[in-house]
Structures are given as structure tokens and as C-alpha cells.
Amino acid sequence: MKKVKSMSDDLRREYRRSDFKGLERGKYYARVKATSNVVVLDPDVASVFRSPESVNSLLRSVINALPKNAKA
């Protein structure tokens, strides 16, 4: 297996900056942020659950047990 050289800010010789002038950094950032909902569980909590479905099932049970006006 070949060792990978460290990455640098320089482009490879076969690339030219002019090849990349149409690119825009963070073009889809707002869309991804608006449509994503990531929740990170603490390790001790995550160790209780076997799958994302089991987490969702328990949370739905808790939501259904709440009084209707307590949901926020």
C-alpha cells in the first residue's frame, strides 16, 4: 500500500485554477442545514438503544404520554 503524502493547498500540476471558476463554496449549506435534524446522544444514553428505530419508538411513546398542551 502506498503512503499518502500530506495534503497541501496547492493544486496538482494537471489542474488549473481556471478549471474551477464556476464553483461556489457552501452552495448547498443553507438547504442542508434547513432539512437536517441531527441529534447526538450521550454515550451512556446511546448504549441503551440498539437502533435508531428503538430511540424513535421510545420518544413517540413519551410524546403520546404527554398532556396535549405540554408539547413544545
N, C-alpha and C positions, 0 to 999 in steps of 0.2 A: 504494500500500500504506500502511495506517495505521501510525503508530508506536505501539508498545505502551508504556503507562505502566508505571512500575516497580510491582512487587507490594508490597503492604503487608499488615500483619496485620489490617487492618480488612475486614469483610465488605462486600459490595455492599449498597446500600440495600434491594434487594428480598429479601435474605436475612435471616433472623432466627436467632439462636443456638439458639432453641428447636427449629428445624427439624433440628438436628444432634445432639440429645441422645443418640441411640442409637448414635452412632459410637464406636469404640474405636481408639485409636492403636496400631498394631503388632499388630493382632488376629491376623494370619496370619504374623507374623515367625518364630516358632519352627518352624512347619510348613515354610515356605520354606527356612529355614536347614538343617533336618534332611534335606530332599530335594534340596538343591542341592549341586553339587560343581563349583566354578569354579576353573580353573587358568589363571593368567596366565603366558604365555611371555615371556621377554625378547625384545626386538625382533630381536636377531641370530639367535636360535633360530627365531622365528616366520617370519623371511624365507626360511627353507629350505623351509617347507611351503606347499603350495598350498591345502590344505583341512583341516578337522578330521578327515576320514576318513584322510588320509595320516598325520597325527600318531598316530591310534589304531592304524593298521596297523603303524607302526614300533614303538610301545610294546608291542603284542601280540607282535611278533617278539622283542623284548628279554625280555619276561616268559617266553616259551616257551624261550628260550635259557638262562635262569637254572636253577641246580640247584633241585630241588623244595624243599629245606629252606632255601633262601636267600630265598624270597618273604616279604616283610614288608609 
